[in-house]
Amino acid sequence: TLQRWRSVRDQIHAQVCEKGYDAARGTFTQYYGSTELDAAVLMMAETGFLPPDDARMISTIKTIQRELTSDGLVLRYSQPASGTSVDGLPGSEGAFLACSFWLVNALHLIGEETEAKTLFERLLDLRSDVGLLSEEYDPRYHRQVGNTPQAFSHVPLILAALNLGDHQRQSSRRALSGAANGKSSR
């Protein structure tokens, strides 16, 4: 029944807030008990998991901006210092362009308009001569890497452009889900 699913949703929400948040660092983490970061948590405000003005959300966004970037572009996730790989893949990756656009949206949602627009313009400057983006960008060598073209990079580009262009009501998943039923989107 609908009530049962709402109850399960609320239990999951409470568990993530309790076990997925590292209060000492002020950030949501990659998984329960981890201290590692994951860019996917940038989606929490946009999807309505938490409101953008929630102190945990703001702190998480600022922590990712400070600790999970390379030359200002967002990495997908951090690796443990022990040398063991979370994903089982050797080596490092470039900055994921989709994750960097997620940061644009997150900054916009918490009212950091100047930072959001600056990062957005920088990301636009990374496009190829025909305006396309790949999956990743390697800040060390100043070049796109990975699959090209990559829809996973272009879709958040479009969403960020709409959000920054004050079309948030029409384009933000958070705004749409709350507006559709007149209730909170959580």
N, C-alpha and C positions, 0 to 999 in steps of 0.2 A: 504494500500500500504506500501511498504518498507519504504518510506520516512516518512510516518505518524508514523510508529512504532519507527523509529529513533528519531523523534521529541519527542514522549512520553518518550522514554528512557532518552533523554537528560533533559527533564523536571523533571523526577524522580531523576536523578542524582543530578541536581542542588538543588532540594528540600531536599534531604538527606544531602547534604553538608551544606546547610543553616540551616536546622532545627534539624538535627540529630547530629550535632557537638557542643559540649560545649566548646567554645573558652576559657572560664575562666579556665577550668580544662585541656584543651588540649586533649580532647578525644571524640570519637563518643560514643553515649549513647544507652541505651536500647530502648528508644522510644523518639519521639519528646517531648521536654520540660523536659525530665527526667535528673537526675544527676546520675542515676544508670548505672552500667556497664553490658555488656552482651558479653560473649566470642565469639559470632557469628561474631562480627565485626572484629575478627582476620582473617576472610576469605576475607576481602575486598581487600587486596593486591594480594592475590593468584588468585582471580577471575577476577582481572583487574579493579575493581571498581575505585581504585586509584593506581598509581604506588608506588612501595615500598619505593622510595626515597621521597615521598611527606611528608612534615613536619607533617601534621595531622596524617598520617598513623604511622609514627615513634613514635610520641607522644602517640597515642592510644595504640600501642603495649607495650610501656614502662609503661603506666598507668595501663594496665591490668596486666602486669607482677608484678607491685608493689602493686596494690590494690585488685586484684581479684584472689589471690592465697592463698592457705593454705599449708604451708610447701613447697612452691615452685610449687605446682600443681594447675592447673587452675580450678576454680569453674565455673559453667555454667553461673551464673549471680548473681548480688548483689540484696539484698532486701532493701527496703526503711527502714530508721531508725524508722519510725512511727509505725512499728510493723505489718503493713498490708502486706499481702503476694501478690506478683505480680502474682503468679500462682495459688493461692488459696489453696496450700498444706501446712499443718502444719509442723513445724520442719525444720531442716537443711539437706543439702545433703553433700555427699562427693565430692571430686574433680572429675570432669568428665574427663576420660582419653582421649577421643576424643579431647576435648578442649585443653588439655595439648599438644597433638600432633599438634594441630593447632598453638599453640604458638611456637613449634619447627620450623614449616614451616615459620611462620611470622618472627621469629628471623633470620632464614637463609636468607630470602628475603631481610632483611634490613642490611645484612652483619655481623650480630652478630654470627659468626660461632662457636666460642668457647662456648658461652652460649647455642646455639642450640644443639650442640653435647653433652654437659654436661646434659642437660635436657633429650635428647633422651636416653642416656645411663641409666639415672636414671629411666625413664619409662620402659625400657627393664628389669630392675632389679625387677620391680613390677609383672612380669609375674608369673603365677603359675608354679608348677613343670613340667607341660607338655607344657609350653610356651603360655598359653592362658591368655587373659585379660577379666575382667568384664567391666561393664558399668562405675563404679565409683571406687575410692580408698578413704578409710577413713584414712587420715593422723594421726588422734588421736589414732586409734587402730592398725595402720599399717596392714591393710588388704583390700582385694578387697571386694566390696559390689555391689549389684544390679545384673542385668541379666548377666549370664555367660554361655558360652562364648558370647561375644558381637562383632558382625561385625562392629558396629559403632565405636568401639575402634581399631579394627584391620586394617580397611581400611586406616585411617589416619596414622597408624604406618607404613604401606607399603609405602604410599606416602612420609612420612618424610624420610624413609630409602632411597628411590630413590632420593629425593631432596638432601639429605646430601651426597649421593654417586655421586654427580655431574651428575645425569641423569635428571636434571630438564627439559631439553628441551623435553624429552620423557614423563615426568610424571606430570608436573605442568599444571593445567588447564589454568593458565594465559599464559604460554608460548605456549601451543597448540592453544589457541583461537587466539592469535596474529599471530602466525606462519602460521595458516591455510589460512588466507586471506591477509597476508602481511600488516595488519593494526593494529592499537591499539586495545586492547581487551576490551576497555570500550564501 
